[in-house]
Amino acid sequence: MTETETLWLWLAKAGGAIAGSAISLAYVLPDNRREAAIRFAVGVACGLVFGGTAGLKIAAELGITGALGPGELMLMGSAAASLCAWWALGLIMRVLTKPRRS
């Protein structure tokens, strides 16, 4: 893979992560700027970290792996991972902080 191809993949990954975070903020508006900044940062980080894997998994589940190029897989996966990050963290926090019955 050339440096140019690598750069385009990183740009697709970053673009997907940013787009997913922005959509996540629009779905459920944050209470204040601090919450918005934290949610945006978490979404971007998750999109960058899990974007490639999520893109491959989504394409495999939909049966479209051969129809998409690497950049499209990266963009799709990063956006999906970023969009779902805050929802997944919220679910985990609810489960972990659930009061236990005596």
Biopython code that builds the backbone (N, CA, C, O; Angstrom):
import numpy as np
from Bio.PDB.StructureBuilder import StructureBuilder

atoms = [
    (1, "MET", "N", (0.847, -1.168, 0.000)),
    (1, "MET", "CA", (0.000, 0.000, 0.000)),
    (1, "MET", "C", (0.901, 1.241, 0.000)),
    (1, "MET", "O", (1.861, 1.325, 0.765)),
    (2, "THR", "N", (0.578, 2.185, -0.856)),
    (2, "THR", "CA", (1.393, 3.392, -0.966)),
    (2, "THR", "C", (1.029, 4.389, 0.122)),
    (2, "THR", "O", (0.011, 4.244, 0.799)),
    (3, "GLU", "N", (1.861, 5.391, 0.281)),
    (3, "GLU", "CA", (1.591, 6.437, 1.271)),
    (3, "GLU", "C", (0.308, 7.192, 0.947)),
    (3, "GLU", "O", (-0.432, 7.580, 1.851)),
    (4, "THR", "N", (0.046, 7.398, -0.328)),
    (4, "THR", "CA", (-1.169, 8.100, -0.732)),
    (4, "THR", "C", (-2.413, 7.304, -0.363)),
    (4, "THR", "O", (-3.388, 7.864, 0.137)),
    (5, "GLU", "N", (-2.377, 6.000, -0.608)),
    (5, "GLU", "CA", (-3.517, 5.146, -0.245)),
    (5, "GLU", "C", (-3.728, 5.125, 1.265)),
    (5, "GLU", "O", (-4.861, 5.162, 1.745)),
    (6, "THR", "N", (-2.641, 5.066, 1.996)),
    (6, "THR", "CA", (-2.727, 5.087, 3.450)),
    (6, "THR", "C", (-3.322, 6.396, 3.941)),
    (6, "THR", "O", (-4.156, 6.402, 4.847)),
    (7, "LEU", "N", (-2.901, 7.494, 3.354)),
    (7, "LEU", "CA", (-3.443, 8.806, 3.727)),
    (7, "LEU", "C", (-4.939, 8.864, 3.472)),
    (7, "LEU", "O", (-5.687, 9.351, 4.320)),
    (8, "TRP", "N", (-5.392, 8.379, 2.323)),
    (8, "TRP", "CA", (-6.817, 8.393, 2.002)),
    (8, "TRP", "C", (-7.623, 7.532, 2.974)),
    (8, "TRP", "O", (-8.745, 7.887, 3.335)),
    (9, "LEU", "N", (-7.055, 6.402, 3.398)),
    (9, "LEU", "CA", (-7.754, 5.563, 4.375)),
    (9, "LEU", "C", (-7.884, 6.268, 5.721)),
    (9, "LEU", "O", (-8.930, 6.192, 6.366)),
    (10, "TRP", "N", (-6.821, 6.956, 6.148)),
    (10, "TRP", "CA", (-6.883, 7.707, 7.398)),
    (10, "TRP", "C", (-7.866, 8.868, 7.311)),
    (10, "TRP", "O", (-8.567, 9.167, 8.277)),
    (11, "LEU", "N", (-7.915, 9.517, 6.157)),
    (11, "LEU", "CA", (-8.886, 10.598, 5.977)),
    (11, "LEU", "C", (-10.321, 10.064, 5.994)),
    (11, "LEU", "O", (-11.211, 10.693, 6.566)),
    (12, "ALA", "N", (-10.540, 8.918, 5.374)),
    (12, "ALA", "CA", (-11.867, 8.295, 5.395)),
    (12, "ALA", "C", (-12.241, 7.899, 6.815)),
    (12, "ALA", "O", (-13.380, 8.091, 7.240)),
    (13, "LYS", "N", (-11.282, 7.348, 7.544)),
    (13, "LYS", "CA", (-11.535, 6.945, 8.925)),
    (13, "LYS", "C", (-11.868, 8.158, 9.788)),
    (13, "LYS", "O", (-12.821, 8.121, 10.567)),
    (14, "ALA", "N", (-11.096, 9.225, 9.656)),
    (14, "ALA", "CA", (-11.341, 10.443, 10.446)),
    (14, "ALA", "C", (-12.668, 11.091, 10.048)),
    (14, "ALA", "O", (-13.428, 11.532, 10.911)),
    (15, "GLY", "N", (-12.943, 11.148, 8.757)),
    (15, "GLY", "CA", (-14.207, 11.731, 8.302)),
    (15, "GLY", "C", (-15.410, 10.967, 8.807)),
    (15, "GLY", "O", (-16.397, 11.567, 9.232)),
    (16, "GLY", "N", (-15.338, 9.652, 8.765)),
    (16, "GLY", "CA", (-16.432, 8.832, 9.284)),
    (16, "GLY", "C", (-16.617, 9.007, 10.776)),
    (16, "GLY", "O", (-17.745, 9.088, 11.263)),
    (17, "ALA", "N", (-15.509, 9.066, 11.508)),
    (17, "ALA", "CA", (-15.589, 9.233, 12.959)),
    (17, "ALA", "C", (-16.203, 10.581, 13.326)),
    (17, "ALA", "O", (-17.025, 10.662, 14.239)),
    (18, "ILE", "N", (-15.814, 11.627, 12.625)),
    (18, "ILE", "CA", (-16.357, 12.954, 12.895)),
    (18, "ILE", "C", (-17.836, 13.013, 12.516)),
    (18, "ILE", "O", (-18.643, 13.561, 13.266)),
    (19, "ALA", "N", (-18.196, 12.457, 11.366)),
    (19, "ALA", "CA", (-19.596, 12.455, 10.940)),
    (19, "ALA", "C", (-20.471, 11.668, 11.915)),
    (19, "ALA", "O", (-21.558, 12.118, 12.276)),
    (20, "GLY", "N", (-20.002, 10.499, 12.339)),
    (20, "GLY", "CA", (-20.760, 9.698, 13.298)),
    (20, "GLY", "C", (-20.960, 10.416, 14.614)),
    (20, "GLY", "O", (-22.039, 10.345, 15.203)),
    (21, "SER", "N", (-19.929, 11.113, 15.084)),
    (21, "SER", "CA", (-20.045, 11.872, 16.331)),
    (21, "SER", "C", (-21.035, 13.016, 16.195)),
    (21, "SER", "O", (-21.833, 13.265, 17.099)),
    (22, "ALA", "N", (-20.983, 13.707, 15.074)),
    (22, "ALA", "CA", (-21.901, 14.829, 14.851)),
    (22, "ALA", "C", (-23.344, 14.344, 14.803)),
    (22, "ALA", "O", (-24.234, 14.975, 15.374)),
    (23, "ILE", "N", (-23.579, 13.221, 14.122)),
    (23, "ILE", "CA", (-24.933, 12.668, 14.060)),
    (23, "ILE", "C", (-25.394, 12.228, 15.444)),
    (23, "ILE", "O", (-26.558, 12.413, 15.799)),
    (24, "SER", "N", (-24.489, 11.649, 16.224)),
    (24, "SER", "CA", (-24.817, 11.223, 17.572)),
    (24, "SER", "C", (-25.260, 12.405, 18.433)),
    (24, "SER", "O", (-26.204, 12.289, 19.215)),
    (25, "LEU", "N", (-24.584, 13.529, 18.289)),
    (25, "LEU", "CA", (-24.961, 14.721, 19.048)),
    (25, "LEU", "C", (-26.321, 15.257, 18.603)),
    (25, "LEU", "O", (-27.086, 15.770, 19.418)),
    (26, "ALA", "N", (-26.614, 15.137, 17.324)),
    (26, "ALA", "CA", (-27.884, 15.639, 16.807)),
    (26, "ALA", "C", (-29.067, 14.766, 17.240)),
    (26, "ALA", "O", (-30.174, 15.270, 17.430)),
    (27, "TYR", "N", (-28.833, 13.462, 17.395)),
    (27, "TYR", "CA", (-29.899, 12.553, 17.812)),
    (27, "TYR", "C", (-30.433, 12.914, 19.189)),
    (27, "TYR", "O", (-31.638, 13.081, 19.376)),
    (28, "VAL", "N", (-29.539, 13.030, 20.134)),
    (28, "VAL", "CA", (-29.919, 13.397, 21.493)),
    (28, "VAL", "C", (-29.046, 14.576, 21.883)),
    (28, "VAL", "O", (-27.846, 14.428, 22.115)),
    (29, "LEU", "N", (-29.657, 15.740, 21.951)),
    (29, "LEU", "CA", (-28.890, 16.946, 22.250)),
    (29, "LEU", "C", (-28.313, 16.889, 23.660)),
    (29, "LEU", "O", (-29.011, 16.513, 24.602)),
    (30, "PRO", "N", (-27.053, 17.257, 23.808)),
    (30, "PRO", "CA", (-26.428, 17.251, 25.136)),
    (30, "PRO", "C", (-26.983, 18.384, 26.007)),
    (30, "PRO", "O", (-27.533, 19.363, 25.503)),
    (31, "ASP", "N", (-26.825, 18.225, 27.316)),
    (31, "ASP", "CA", (-27.325, 19.229, 28.253)),
    (31, "ASP", "C", (-26.482, 20.494, 28.260)),
    (31, "ASP", "O", (-27.008, 21.589, 28.457)),
    (32, "ASN", "N", (-25.173, 20.353, 28.046)),
    (32, "ASN", "CA", (-24.291, 21.521, 28.088)),
    (32, "ASN", "C", (-23.085, 21.297, 27.172)),
    (32, "ASN", "O", (-22.939, 20.238, 26.561)),
    (33, "ARG", "N", (-22.236, 22.305, 27.091)),
    (33, "ARG", "CA", (-21.070, 22.224, 26.200)),
    (33, "ARG", "C", (-20.081, 21.152, 26.630)),
    (33, "ARG", "O", (-19.478, 20.481, 25.792)),
    (34, "ARG", "N", (-19.918, 20.994, 27.922)),
    (34, "ARG", "CA", (-18.974, 19.991, 28.426)),
    (34, "ARG", "C", (-19.403, 18.591, 27.990)),
    (34, "ARG", "O", (-18.588, 17.805, 27.509)),
    (35, "GLU", "N", (-20.680, 18.291, 28.161)),
    (35, "GLU", "CA", (-21.188, 16.988, 27.746)),
    (35, "GLU", "C", (-21.047, 16.806, 26.233)),
    (35, "GLU", "O", (-20.705, 15.720, 25.766)),
    (36, "ALA", "N", (-21.306, 17.850, 25.484)),
    (36, "ALA", "CA", (-21.167, 17.778, 24.030)),
    (36, "ALA", "C", (-19.719, 17.477, 23.641)),
    (36, "ALA", "O", (-19.468, 16.641, 22.773)),
    (37, "ALA", "N", (-18.780, 18.153, 24.279)),
    (37, "ALA", "CA", (-17.366, 17.945, 23.969)),
    (37, "ALA", "C", (-16.928, 16.526, 24.320)),
    (37, "ALA", "O", (-16.197, 15.894, 23.558)),
    (38, "ILE", "N", (-17.370, 16.029, 25.463)),
    (38, "ILE", "CA", (-17.003, 14.679, 25.886)),
    (38, "ILE", "C", (-17.598, 13.645, 24.930)),
    (38, "ILE", "O", (-16.909, 12.718, 24.502)),
    (39, "ARG", "N", (-18.863, 13.805, 24.601)),
    (39, "ARG", "CA", (-19.511, 12.863, 23.685)),
    (39, "ARG", "C", (-18.853, 12.890, 22.313)),
    (39, "ARG", "O", (-18.657, 11.840, 21.701)),
    (40, "PHE", "N", (-18.513, 14.069, 21.829)),
    (40, "PHE", "CA", (-17.863, 14.179, 20.531)),
    (40, "PHE", "C", (-16.502, 13.492, 20.556)),
    (40, "PHE", "O", (-16.167, 12.745, 19.637)),
    (41, "ALA", "N", (-15.714, 13.741, 21.607)),
    (41, "ALA", "CA", (-14.380, 13.143, 21.718)),
    (41, "ALA", "C", (-14.453, 11.617, 21.823)),
    (41, "ALA", "O", (-13.665, 10.912, 21.193)),
    (42, "VAL", "N", (-15.392, 11.113, 22.613)),
    (42, "VAL", "CA", (-15.550, 9.661, 22.752)),
    (42, "VAL", "C", (-15.929, 9.045, 21.412)),
    (42, "VAL", "O", (-15.397, 8.002, 21.033)),
    (43, "GLY", "N", (-16.844, 9.685, 20.694)),
    (43, "GLY", "CA", (-17.261, 9.179, 19.394)),
    (43, "GLY", "C", (-16.125, 9.146, 18.388)),
    (43, "GLY", "O", (-15.950, 8.161, 17.672)),
    (44, "VAL", "N", (-15.361, 10.216, 18.335)),
    (44, "VAL", "CA", (-14.238, 10.269, 17.389)),
    (44, "VAL", "C", (-13.195, 9.209, 17.739)),
    (44, "VAL", "O", (-12.688, 8.514, 16.858)),
    (45, "ALA", "N", (-12.881, 9.092, 19.020)),
    (45, "ALA", "CA", (-11.892, 8.091, 19.433)),
    (45, "ALA", "C", (-12.348, 6.676, 19.079)),
    (45, "ALA", "O", (-11.565, 5.885, 18.553)),
    (46, "CYS", "N", (-13.596, 6.359, 19.362)),
    (46, "CYS", "CA", (-14.100, 5.019, 19.047)),
    (46, "CYS", "C", (-14.151, 4.787, 17.545)),
    (46, "CYS", "O", (-13.870, 3.683, 17.080)),
    (47, "GLY", "N", (-14.504, 5.806, 16.786)),
    (47, "GLY", "CA", (-14.519, 5.681, 15.336)),
    (47, "GLY", "C", (-13.143, 5.416, 14.774)),
    (47, "GLY", "O", (-12.986, 4.612, 13.855)),
    (48, "LEU", "N", (-12.138, 6.090, 15.322)),
    (48, "LEU", "CA", (-10.764, 5.889, 14.862)),
    (48, "LEU", "C", (-10.232, 4.509, 15.253)),
    (48, "LEU", "O", (-9.526, 3.868, 14.475)),
    (49, "VAL", "N", (-10.569, 4.062, 16.446)),
    (49, "VAL", "CA", (-10.049, 2.782, 16.928)),
    (49, "VAL", "C", (-10.764, 1.591, 16.293)),
    (49, "VAL", "O", (-10.117, 0.635, 15.864)),
    (50, "PHE", "N", (-12.092, 1.643, 16.230)),
    (50, "PHE", "CA", (-12.868, 0.480, 15.799)),
    (50, "PHE", "C", (-13.424, 0.593, 14.384)),
    (50, "PHE", "O", (-14.152, -0.298, 13.946)),
    (51, "GLY", "N", (-13.105, 1.651, 13.664)),
    (51, "GLY", "CA", (-13.677, 1.882, 12.342)),
    (51, "GLY", "C", (-13.425, 0.787, 11.330)),
    (51, "GLY", "O", (-14.350, 0.350, 10.646)),
    (52, "GLY", "N", (-12.197, 0.341, 11.223)),
    (52, "GLY", "CA", (-11.870, -0.701, 10.246)),
    (52, "GLY", "C", (-12.587, -2.004, 10.537)),
    (52, "GLY", "O", (-13.171, -2.612, 9.640)),
    (53, "THR", "N", (-12.545, -2.429, 11.774)),
    (53, "THR", "CA", (-13.185, -3.682, 12.178)),
    (53, "THR", "C", (-14.698, -3.607, 11.997)),
    (53, "THR", "O", (-15.317, -4.545, 11.494)),
    (54, "ALA", "N", (-15.288, -2.485, 12.410)),
    (54, "ALA", "CA", (-16.739, -2.325, 12.272)),
    (54, "ALA", "C", (-17.148, -2.327, 10.799)),
    (54, "ALA", "O", (-18.162, -2.925, 10.438)),
    (55, "GLY", "N", (-16.374, -1.669, 9.957)),
    (55, "GLY", "CA", (-16.677, -1.647, 8.527)),
    (55, "GLY", "C", (-16.656, -3.031, 7.915)),
    (55, "GLY", "O", (-17.540, -3.385, 7.135)),
    (56, "LEU", "N", (-15.650, -3.815, 8.265)),
    (56, "LEU", "CA", (-15.566, -5.188, 7.750)),
    (56, "LEU", "C", (-16.731, -6.047, 8.243)),
    (56, "LEU", "O", (-17.297, -6.830, 7.479)),
    (57, "LYS", "N", (-17.082, -5.900, 9.505)),
    (57, "LYS", "CA", (-18.176, -6.692, 10.071)),
    (57, "LYS", "C", (-19.517, -6.313, 9.434)),
    (57, "LYS", "O", (-20.305, -7.191, 9.084)),
    (58, "ILE", "N", (-19.776, -5.027, 9.283)),
    (58, "ILE", "CA", (-21.031, -4.588, 8.673)),
    (58, "ILE", "C", (-21.124, -5.081, 7.240)),
    (58, "ILE", "O", (-22.166, -5.591, 6.827)),
    (59, "ALA", "N", (-20.051, -4.936, 6.480)),
    (59, "ALA", "CA", (-20.048, -5.389, 5.087)),
    (59, "ALA", "C", (-20.256, -6.893, 4.996)),
    (59, "ALA", "O", (-20.979, -7.364, 4.117)),
    (60, "ALA", "N", (-19.636, -7.651, 5.889)),
    (60, "ALA", "CA", (-19.799, -9.107, 5.887)),
    (60, "ALA", "C", (-21.241, -9.490, 6.215)),
    (60, "ALA", "O", (-21.810, -10.377, 5.577)),
    (61, "GLU", "N", (-21.834, -8.823, 7.209)),
    (61, "GLU", "CA", (-23.213, -9.125, 7.596)),
    (61, "GLU", "C", (-24.192, -8.787, 6.475)),
    (61, "GLU", "O", (-25.189, -9.485, 6.292)),
    (62, "LEU", "N", (-23.917, -7.725, 5.729)),
    (62, "LEU", "CA", (-24.791, -7.319, 4.630)),
    (62, "LEU", "C", (-24.477, -8.051, 3.329)),
    (62, "LEU", "O", (-25.230, -7.954, 2.360)),
    (63, "GLY", "N", (-23.369, -8.780, 3.309)),
    (63, "GLY", "CA", (-22.974, -9.520, 2.115)),
    (63, "GLY", "C", (-22.493, -8.624, 0.982)),
    (63, "GLY", "O", (-22.690, -8.941, -0.191)),
    (64, "ILE", "N", (-21.859, -7.500, 1.334)),
    (64, "ILE", "CA", (-21.412, -6.543, 0.315)),
    (64, "ILE", "C", (-19.902, -6.318, 0.372)),
    (64, "ILE", "O", (-19.408, -5.299, -0.112)),
    (65, "THR", "N", (-19.183, -7.242, 0.946)),
    (65, "THR", "CA", (-17.744, -7.075, 1.124)),
    (65, "THR", "C", (-17.021, -6.790, -0.188)),
    (65, "THR", "O", (-16.184, -5.889, -0.240)),
    (66, "GLY", "N", (-17.319, -7.522, -1.228)),
    (66, "GLY", "CA", (-16.642, -7.344, -2.504)),
    (66, "GLY", "C", (-17.086, -6.119, -3.278)),
    (66, "GLY", "O", (-16.422, -5.714, -4.232)),
    (67, "ALA", "N", (-18.195, -5.526, -2.881)),
    (67, "ALA", "CA", (-18.747, -4.384, -3.620)),
    (67, "ALA", "C", (-18.180, -3.043, -3.162)),
    (67, "ALA", "O", (-18.378, -2.030, -3.833)),
    (68, "LEU", "N", (-17.488, -3.023, -2.044)),
    (68, "LEU", "CA", (-16.971, -1.775, -1.488)),
    (68, "LEU", "C", (-15.451, -1.749, -1.495)),
    (68, "LEU", "O", (-14.796, -2.775, -1.314)),
    (69, "GLY", "N", (-14.912, -0.579, -1.704)),
    (69, "GLY", "CA", (-13.470, -0.400, -1.634)),
    (69, "GLY", "C", (-13.026, -0.179, -0.205)),
    (69, "GLY", "O", (-13.862, 0.003, 0.681)),
    (70, "PRO", "N", (-11.715, -0.191, 0.037)),
    (70, "PRO", "CA", (-11.198, -0.004, 1.395)),
    (70, "PRO", "C", (-11.610, 1.330, 2.021)),
    (70, "PRO", "O", (-11.912, 1.387, 3.213)),
    (71, "GLY", "N", (-11.624, 2.387, 1.233)),
    (71, "GLY", "CA", (-12.017, 3.696, 1.762)),
    (71, "GLY", "C", (-13.469, 3.729, 2.194)),
    (71, "GLY", "O", (-13.809, 4.310, 3.225)),
    (72, "GLU", "N", (-14.319, 3.104, 1.400)),
    (72, "GLU", "CA", (-15.747, 3.051, 1.748)),
    (72, "GLU", "C", (-15.987, 2.220, 2.998)),
    (72, "GLU", "O", (-16.806, 2.582, 3.843)),
    (73, "LEU", "N", (-15.272, 1.106, 3.115)),
    (73, "LEU", "CA", (-15.384, 0.280, 4.318)),
    (73, "LEU", "C", (-14.951, 1.059, 5.552)),
    (73, "LEU", "O", (-15.594, 0.993, 6.600)),
    (74, "MET", "N", (-13.854, 1.798, 5.414)),
    (74, "MET", "CA", (-13.332, 2.568, 6.532)),
    (74, "MET", "C", (-14.289, 3.686, 6.928)),
    (74, "MET", "O", (-14.536, 3.897, 8.116)),
    (75, "LEU", "N", (-14.825, 4.398, 5.954)),
    (75, "LEU", "CA", (-15.764, 5.488, 6.213)),
    (75, "LEU", "C", (-17.022, 4.965, 6.894)),
    (75, "LEU", "O", (-17.471, 5.523, 7.895)),
    (76, "MET", "N", (-17.587, 3.895, 6.350)),
    (76, "MET", "CA", (-18.805, 3.307, 6.904)),
    (76, "MET", "C", (-18.577, 2.797, 8.327)),
    (76, "MET", "O", (-19.377, 3.064, 9.224)),
    (77, "GLY", "N", (-17.500, 2.075, 8.524)),
    (77, "GLY", "CA", (-17.223, 1.513, 9.838)),
    (77, "GLY", "C", (-16.938, 2.561, 10.883)),
    (77, "GLY", "O", (-17.411, 2.452, 12.015)),
    (78, "SER", "N", (-16.175, 3.576, 10.528)),
    (78, "SER", "CA", (-15.860, 4.641, 11.477)),
    (78, "SER", "C", (-17.102, 5.420, 11.874)),
    (78, "SER", "O", (-17.282, 5.757, 13.044)),
    (79, "ALA", "N", (-17.956, 5.705, 10.902)),
    (79, "ALA", "CA", (-19.198, 6.423, 11.210)),
    (79, "ALA", "C", (-20.091, 5.588, 12.124)),
    (79, "ALA", "O", (-20.661, 6.107, 13.084)),
    (80, "ALA", "N", (-20.213, 4.301, 11.827)),
    (80, "ALA", "CA", (-21.055, 3.421, 12.643)),
    (80, "ALA", "C", (-20.503, 3.272, 14.059)),
    (80, "ALA", "O", (-21.253, 3.359, 15.031)),
    (81, "ALA", "N", (-19.205, 3.051, 14.177)),
    (81, "ALA", "CA", (-18.592, 2.895, 15.505)),
    (81, "ALA", "C", (-18.727, 4.179, 16.307)),
    (81, "ALA", "O", (-19.009, 4.143, 17.504)),
    (82, "SER", "N", (-18.527, 5.297, 15.656)),
    (82, "SER", "CA", (-18.633, 6.590, 16.319)),
    (82, "SER", "C", (-20.065, 6.868, 16.763)),
    (82, "SER", "O", (-20.298, 7.354, 17.870)),
    (83, "LEU", "N", (-21.007, 6.562, 15.902)),
    (83, "LEU", "CA", (-22.419, 6.791, 16.208)),
    (83, "LEU", "C", (-22.885, 5.934, 17.378)),
    (83, "LEU", "O", (-23.662, 6.393, 18.216)),
    (84, "CYS", "N", (-22.421, 4.710, 17.437)),
    (84, "CYS", "CA", (-22.866, 3.777, 18.470)),
    (84, "CYS", "C", (-22.091, 3.881, 19.778)),
    (84, "CYS", "O", (-22.520, 3.325, 20.790)),
    (85, "ALA", "N", (-20.970, 4.574, 19.779)),
    (85, "ALA", "CA", (-20.086, 4.599, 20.954)),
    (85, "ALA", "C", (-20.793, 5.097, 22.202)),
    (85, "ALA", "O", (-20.732, 4.452, 23.249)),
    (86, "TRP", "N", (-21.459, 6.228, 22.103)),
    (86, "TRP", "CA", (-22.072, 6.820, 23.295)),
    (86, "TRP", "C", (-23.213, 5.956, 23.808)),
    (86, "TRP", "O", (-23.407, 5.833, 25.017)),
    (87, "TRP", "N", (-23.966, 5.357, 22.896)),
    (87, "TRP", "CA", (-25.074, 4.501, 23.301)),
    (87, "TRP", "C", (-24.537, 3.265, 24.030)),
    (87, "TRP", "O", (-25.097, 2.858, 25.048)),
    (88, "ALA", "N", (-23.478, 2.675, 23.527)),
    (88, "ALA", "CA", (-22.899, 1.489, 24.158)),
    (88, "ALA", "C", (-22.331, 1.826, 25.535)),
    (88, "ALA", "O", (-22.513, 1.062, 26.483)),
    (89, "LEU", "N", (-21.652, 2.953, 25.650)),
    (89, "LEU", "CA", (-21.106, 3.355, 26.952)),
    (89, "LEU", "C", (-22.219, 3.638, 27.954)),
    (89, "LEU", "O", (-22.091, 3.310, 29.134)),
    (90, "GLY", "N", (-23.300, 4.239, 27.495)),
    (90, "GLY", "CA", (-24.440, 4.498, 28.378)),
    (90, "GLY", "C", (-25.049, 3.214, 28.903)),
    (90, "GLY", "O", (-25.398, 3.121, 30.079)),
    (91, "LEU", "N", (-25.179, 2.223, 28.032)),
    (91, "LEU", "CA", (-25.719, 0.932, 28.445)),
    (91, "LEU", "C", (-24.806, 0.257, 29.465)),
    (91, "LEU", "O", (-25.274, -0.272, 30.473)),
    (92, "ILE", "N", (-23.514, 0.278, 29.197)),
    (92, "ILE", "CA", (-22.549, -0.324, 30.132)),
    (92, "ILE", "C", (-22.609, 0.367, 31.495)),
    (92, "ILE", "O", (-22.593, -0.295, 32.533)),
    (93, "MET", "N", (-22.678, 1.694, 31.489)),
    (93, "MET", "CA", (-22.740, 2.424, 32.760)),
    (93, "MET", "C", (-24.017, 2.107, 33.529)),
    (93, "MET", "O", (-23.986, 2.001, 34.755)),
    (94, "ARG", "N", (-25.126, 1.955, 32.838)),
    (94, "ARG", "CA", (-26.387, 1.610, 33.520)),
    (94, "ARG", "C", (-26.299, 0.236, 34.157)),
    (94, "ARG", "O", (-26.770, 0.034, 35.276)),
    (95, "VAL", "N", (-25.697, -0.709, 33.446)),
    (95, "VAL", "CA", (-25.574, -2.067, 33.974)),
    (95, "VAL", "C", (-24.639, -2.079, 35.179)),
    (95, "VAL", "O", (-24.931, -2.729, 36.182)),
    (96, "LEU", "N", (-23.511, -1.363, 35.089)),
    (96, "LEU", "CA", (-22.533, -1.371, 36.177)),
    (96, "LEU", "C", (-22.992, -0.601, 37.404)),
    (96, "LEU", "O", (-22.578, -0.925, 38.517)),
    (97, "THR", "N", (-23.832, 0.403, 37.233)),
    (97, "THR", "CA", (-24.268, 1.227, 38.373)),
    (97, "THR", "C", (-25.649, 0.845, 38.860)),
    (97, "THR", "O", (-26.220, 1.541, 39.701)),
    (98, "LYS", "N", (-26.197, -0.241, 38.354)),
    (98, "LYS", "CA", (-27.529, -0.704, 38.764)),
    (98, "LYS", "C", (-27.484, -1.131, 40.226)),
    (98, "LYS", "O", (-26.615, -1.912, 40.613)),
    (99, "PRO", "N", (-28.411, -0.628, 41.047)),
    (99, "PRO", "CA", (-28.401, -1.028, 42.464)),
    (99, "PRO", "C", (-28.685, -2.528, 42.597)),
    (99, "PRO", "O", (-29.535, -3.083, 41.901)),
    (100, "ARG", "N", (-27.966, -3.146, 43.489)),
    (100, "ARG", "CA", (-28.131, -4.592, 43.699)),
    (100, "ARG", "C", (-29.212, -4.836, 44.749)),
    (100, "ARG", "O", (-29.355, -4.089, 45.716)),
    (101, "ARG", "N", (-29.956, -5.895, 44.524)),
    (101, "ARG", "CA", (-31.023, -6.267, 45.471)),
    (101, "ARG", "C", (-30.406, -7.018, 46.640)),
    (101, "ARG", "O", (-29.488, -7.821, 46.472)),
    (102, "SER", "N", (-30.928, -6.740, 47.825)),
    (102, "SER", "CA", (-30.410, -7.404, 49.023)),
    (102, "SER", "C", (-31.181, -8.633, 49.354)),
    (102, "SER", "O", (-30.873, -9.309, 50.335)),
]
sb = StructureBuilder()
sb.init_structure("model")
sb.init_model(0)
sb.init_chain("A")
sb.init_seg("    ")
for serial, (resi, resn, name, xyz) in enumerate(atoms, 1):
    if name == "N":
        sb.init_residue(resn, " ", resi, " ")
    sb.init_atom(name, np.array(xyz, "f"), 0.0, 1.0, " ", f" {name:<3s}", serial, name[0])
structure = sb.get_structure()
